[in-house]
Amino acid sequence: MRRLVGLAGAAFLTTALFTAPAAAAAPAPAPFAAQQEAGALPPMGWNSWNKFGCNINEELIRETADAIVASGLRDAGYQYVNIDDCWAEQNRNAEGKFEPNHERFPSGIKALADYVHAKGLKLGIYTSAGTQTCAKTMPGALDHEDVDAQTFADWGVDYSTGAGGRQLSTEPSGAVTCTGQNEPALCGASGETAAFTANDAYARV
């Protein structure tokens, strides 16, 4: 009888030692995990400032869009054609809105956005959080953040670069939504989340 009890106890101990523990709960996904997947590309494109500074016009932007497509860069993941500083008149119009430079962008930004979109690309544009831009050739966004964001949305701009720390975007309805904090900034348009986030606010590409 003692032998049977001993054997039963040994069997119980062996089972307890070799029974696999219950699986632990899967950890919650890290923030921005989808954007950090292997092989995911950051926003990529071209910016007018490094090469041309203020010497820009709508013909240059169209030619650049053509070159991005013809060279295969679009198919490699380059999406954005970004207009940097000096694209607007020195003063706002009577409605307090940006006025594209009459000599260099006579067709307006909306027509340029349409051209870039027809190439399968997206248009970006520069602004500043202060009273003037860095080159001091056009107004900054200070105290005009909402109207400027809506203007960009109306023009079909997809991406905005500049100094600031707020994340802004437009809804499919065209309504502008703004989140974040720190300095005022502006947003992309075209009914999708802006290309930048609170982590890389106003990414320059």
C-alpha positions as CSV (number, residue, x, y, z in Angstrom):
1,M,0.0,0.0,0.0
2,R,2.8,2.4,0.9
3,R,4.5,1.5,-2.4
4,L,1.3,2.5,-4.3
5,V,1.0,5.8,-2.5
6,G,4.7,6.5,-3.2
7,L,4.3,5.8,-6.8
8,A,1.1,8.0,-7.1
9,G,3.0,10.9,-5.3
10,A,5.9,10.6,-7.7
11,A,3.7,10.5,-10.7
12,F,1.9,13.7,-9.5
13,L,5.2,15.5,-8.9
14,T,6.5,14.5,-12.3
15,T,3.3,15.8,-14.0
16,A,3.5,19.1,-12.1
17,L,7.1,19.6,-13.0
18,F,6.7,19.0,-16.7
19,T,3.3,20.7,-17.3
20,A,3.8,23.7,-19.6
21,P,2.8,27.0,-17.9
22,A,-0.1,29.0,-19.4
23,A,0.8,31.3,-22.3
24,A,1.4,34.9,-21.3
25,A,-0.8,37.5,-22.8
26,A,0.6,39.1,-26.0
27,P,2.1,42.6,-25.4
28,A,0.2,45.6,-26.8
29,P,1.6,46.8,-30.1
30,A,4.1,49.7,-29.9
31,P,2.9,53.2,-30.9
32,F,3.3,53.8,-34.6
33,A,4.1,50.1,-35.1
34,A,2.5,50.1,-38.6
35,Q,4.8,53.0,-39.7
36,Q,7.8,51.1,-38.3
37,E,7.3,47.9,-40.2
38,A,10.4,46.5,-42.0
39,G,10.6,48.0,-45.4
40,A,8.2,50.9,-44.7
41,L,9.3,54.1,-46.4
42,P,9.4,57.6,-44.8
43,P,7.8,60.5,-46.6
44,M,10.2,61.1,-49.6
45,G,10.3,63.8,-52.2
46,W,12.1,66.9,-53.5
47,N,12.4,70.4,-51.9
48,S,13.2,73.5,-53.9
49,W,15.3,75.4,-51.3
50,N,18.6,73.6,-51.3
51,K,19.2,74.1,-55.0
52,F,17.1,77.1,-56.0
53,G,16.4,79.2,-52.9
54,C,14.0,81.9,-53.9
55,N,14.7,81.4,-57.6
56,I,11.6,79.4,-58.2
57,N,8.5,79.5,-60.4
58,E,5.7,77.3,-61.6
59,E,7.6,76.2,-64.6
60,L,10.4,74.8,-62.4
61,I,7.9,73.0,-60.2
62,R,6.2,71.4,-63.3
63,E,9.6,70.4,-64.8
64,T,10.6,68.8,-61.5
65,A,7.4,66.8,-61.3
66,D,8.1,65.6,-64.9
67,A,11.7,64.7,-64.0
68,I,10.6,62.7,-60.9
69,V,8.4,60.6,-63.0
70,A,10.7,60.2,-66.0
71,S,13.7,59.3,-63.8
72,G,11.8,56.5,-62.0
73,L,11.9,58.2,-58.6
74,R,8.2,58.2,-58.3
75,D,8.1,54.4,-58.8
76,A,10.9,54.1,-56.2
77,G,8.6,55.8,-53.6
78,Y,9.3,59.5,-54.0
79,Q,5.9,61.2,-53.7
80,Y,6.3,64.9,-52.8
81,V,7.2,68.0,-54.8
82,N,7.7,70.6,-52.1
83,I,7.7,74.4,-52.8
84,D,9.8,76.1,-50.2
85,D,10.0,79.8,-49.3
86,C,9.3,82.8,-51.6
87,W,6.2,81.5,-53.4
88,A,3.7,84.1,-52.2
89,E,3.3,87.9,-52.4
90,Q,4.8,90.0,-49.6
91,N,1.3,90.9,-48.3
92,R,-1.9,89.0,-47.8
93,N,-5.0,89.8,-49.9
94,A,-8.1,91.7,-48.7
95,E,-9.5,88.5,-47.2
96,G,-6.3,87.9,-45.1
97,K,-5.3,84.9,-47.3
98,F,-2.0,84.1,-49.0
99,E,-1.7,85.4,-52.5
100,P,0.6,83.4,-54.8
101,N,3.4,85.5,-56.3
102,H,1.9,87.1,-59.5
103,E,5.1,86.9,-61.6
104,R,6.4,83.5,-60.6
105,F,3.2,81.6,-60.0
106,P,0.7,83.3,-62.3
107,S,-1.5,80.3,-62.7
108,G,-1.9,79.9,-58.9
109,I,-1.1,77.0,-56.5
110,K,-4.4,75.2,-57.3
111,A,-3.5,74.7,-60.9
112,L,0.0,73.6,-59.9
113,A,-1.4,71.0,-57.5
114,D,-3.7,69.7,-60.2
115,Y,-0.7,69.3,-62.5
116,V,1.4,67.5,-59.9
117,H,-1.5,65.2,-58.9
118,A,-2.0,64.3,-62.6
119,K,1.6,62.9,-62.5
120,G,0.7,60.7,-59.6
121,L,2.6,62.9,-57.1
122,K,1.7,65.2,-54.2
123,L,2.3,68.9,-53.7
124,G,3.9,70.3,-50.6
125,I,4.3,73.9,-49.6
126,Y,6.3,75.9,-47.0
127,T,5.1,78.3,-44.3
128,S,6.5,79.7,-41.1
129,A,5.1,80.0,-37.6
130,G,6.2,83.6,-37.2
131,T,5.1,86.9,-38.8
132,Q,7.4,86.4,-41.8
133,T,9.1,83.4,-43.4
134,C,12.8,82.8,-43.1
135,A,13.6,84.7,-46.3
136,K,11.4,87.5,-45.2
137,T,9.7,87.6,-48.6
138,M,6.2,86.6,-47.6
139,P,3.9,86.5,-44.5
140,G,4.2,83.8,-41.9
141,A,1.3,82.0,-40.3
142,L,1.1,83.7,-37.0
143,D,-2.5,84.6,-36.1
144,H,-3.6,83.1,-39.5
145,E,-3.2,79.4,-38.8
146,D,-6.8,78.4,-39.4
147,V,-7.3,80.4,-42.6
148,D,-4.0,79.3,-44.0
149,A,-4.7,75.6,-43.3
150,Q,-8.1,76.0,-45.1
151,T,-6.5,77.8,-48.0
152,F,-4.0,75.0,-48.5
153,A,-6.9,72.5,-48.3
154,D,-8.8,74.5,-50.9
155,W,-5.8,74.5,-53.2
156,G,-5.3,70.7,-52.9
157,V,-2.0,70.9,-51.1
158,D,-1.0,67.6,-49.6
159,Y,2.0,68.5,-47.4
160,S,3.3,71.5,-45.4
161,T,6.8,72.1,-44.3
162,G,8.0,74.8,-41.8
163,A,8.8,75.5,-38.2
164,G,6.3,74.4,-35.6
165,G,5.1,71.5,-33.5
166,R,1.4,71.0,-34.1
167,Q,-0.1,68.1,-36.2
168,L,-2.8,69.2,-38.6
169,S,-4.8,67.4,-41.2
170,T,-8.0,67.6,-43.2
171,E,-11.0,65.4,-43.1
172,P,-12.5,63.9,-46.3
173,S,-15.2,66.7,-46.0
174,G,-12.4,69.3,-46.3
175,A,-12.8,70.4,-42.7
176,V,-9.4,71.2,-41.1
177,T,-8.6,69.4,-37.8
178,C,-5.6,70.4,-35.7
179,T,-3.9,68.5,-32.8
180,G,-0.8,68.8,-30.8
181,Q,0.8,71.8,-29.0
182,N,3.8,74.1,-29.0
183,E,4.2,76.6,-31.8
184,P,1.4,77.0,-34.3
185,A,1.8,75.3,-37.6
186,L,-0.2,74.2,-40.7
187,C,-1.3,71.1,-42.4
188,G,-1.6,68.9,-45.5
189,A,-4.8,68.5,-47.4
190,S,-6.5,66.3,-49.9
191,G,-8.7,64.4,-47.4
192,E,-6.0,62.4,-45.7
193,T,-3.8,62.6,-42.6
194,A,-1.0,65.1,-43.1
195,A,2.3,63.5,-44.1
196,F,4.0,64.6,-40.9
197,T,3.2,63.5,-37.3
198,A,3.7,64.9,-33.8
199,N,7.0,63.0,-33.8
200,D,8.5,64.5,-36.9
201,A,6.5,67.7,-37.0
202,Y,7.2,69.5,-40.3
203,A,9.5,66.9,-41.8
204,R,11.7,68.3,-44.5
205,V,12.1,66.0,-47.5
